[in-house]
Amino acid sequence: MEVPNLSYINELSGGDESFKNKLIAIIKTEFPEEKEAYFKNFEAKDFKATAENVHKLKHKISILGLEKSYKVAGSYEDNLNDNNASGYEAFNDILKTITDYLETL
């Protein structure tokens, strides 16, 4: 499995540590909220709302440099839009990887 990284955030910040730290703080705040909404909607079997949650989470996946995981998330989002939960386990593995990574920052 891919390992999250800060390469894109470092590139965006251009060496500005304050800006970099703000970006990381935003991700650390938003990610758990978006993840919670995702699980809530999935448990309610509201696949349309779950697909929207996945779409939002894809941005965090991309920002953390997870290119393969971004593709997995895109496929899962498409499946959810077709009322198909195929990809659930793989996507949850991605969320766990990000959660663990964010705890190290």
Order of alpha helices (4+ residues) and beta strands (2+ residues): alpha-alpha-alpha-alpha-alpha
